[in-house]
Amino acid sequence: MKEWKLTAKWKWHVGEHGDQKCAVCRVDFEATCNTGICKFPGDDCPVIRGACKHPFHLHCINKWLASLEENRQEKVCPLCRQVWSINSEDEIENNSTETIEDTNADIQFVLPLPTFARDD
């Protein structure tokens, strides 16, 4: 065996509703949102759920809530109109000494077939 390459595949695990797209931007959770803030999918463009369990890209829901605030409207989920609050399971405290484990991502390692070369 001359060479071995390992690749990884990940996807967001967003819950039992089967939601695969952000309801605000209509882009898959495995891609970046269309706010222009994100450069890479994954940690750069995290998925967050409300108390109602509806998932959204973090930047999309922030933009949605900001637009409601500008219009002096109550901050609600764009799907069910329940008063918006972050799902307590998703809350992250800003503590630089604490290690945070992301439980919203499933990682699968994909092993390609090895390449064999003849020794002449």
N, C-alpha and C positions, 0 to 999 in steps of 0.2 A: 504494500500500500504506500503510495507516494504522497497522497494528499487527502485531507479530511476537512470538509467545510461544514460548519454548523450554522444553521439559521434558526431564527425564532419567529413565531407567529403569535400575536396577541389579539384579543378582542375584549371589549368592555362587556361585563356581565351586568346587565341593567335591570334584571328582575323578571318576574313571572309574566308580565304583561306582553312580552314579545316585542316591545318597542325597539326598533333598530335604527330609528331616525329621530333626530331632535325635532320637536314639533314647532320650534320657532324658526329655524333656518332650513329645515327639511333635508339636512345632510346626514349621512350615516354617522353613527357614533365612532366608527373606526377611522373616520376622516377628520380633518380639522373643520371647525365651524367657519362660516363665511363672514365673520366680523372683521377679518383682517388682522386680528391680534395674534393668532396662532401661526406658527411656522411648521410645526410637526404635530401629528396625532399622538395621542397618549397623554403623558403628564403635562405637556404643553397646552393641551385642550381637554381638560378633565370633564367627566360627566358627573352631574350632581342631581340628587332626587329631592323633591319636596316632601313634606309630611304626607302628602297625598300619594306618594310613591311614583309620580310621573318624573321621568328622567329628562334632562336637558344638558346641552353643553353649558358649562359654567358661564362663559362669556355671553352666550345668547340669553340666558335667563337674567343675567345682570343688566343687559341692554333692555330687555323687556320691562323689568322692574323699574329701571331708571325712566323709561318713557311714561310709565304709569305715574311715577312720582312727579315728573314735570307737569303732567296734566292734572295733578292733585287728585288722582284716583287711588283707590285702595290697592295695595300690592296683592295680586291674586295669581294663582296658577293659570297659564294661558289655556289649558285644556279643560279643567273642571271648575275654574273660578273660585276654588277654595282659597281662603286667606293663605298667602305664601309664608312658609317657614321651612327651613332646611330639615330634612329627615335627620333625626337624632343619631342614626347609625352613620351618617355621612359627615357629621360635624367634625371639624379638625381644629384643634387648639394650636395657636401659634406659639409653640415652645421649641426653641432650637435645640434643646438637649434631648428631646424625645424623638425616638424613631417611630415613624408612622408607616404602618403596613397597609398597602392598598388592597382592599378586599373586593374592589369592583372590577378587577382585571383578571382574566383567565389567560395564562401563558401556556402555550404548547410548543414544545421543541420539535422541530422537523429535521430528521436526519436523512440527508440525501444518500444515495448509494455511493459507496467509496469508488474512487478511480484507481484502477490498477494499471500499472505500466510494466511492460516487459523489459527485463534486464538482458541486454544483448552482450 
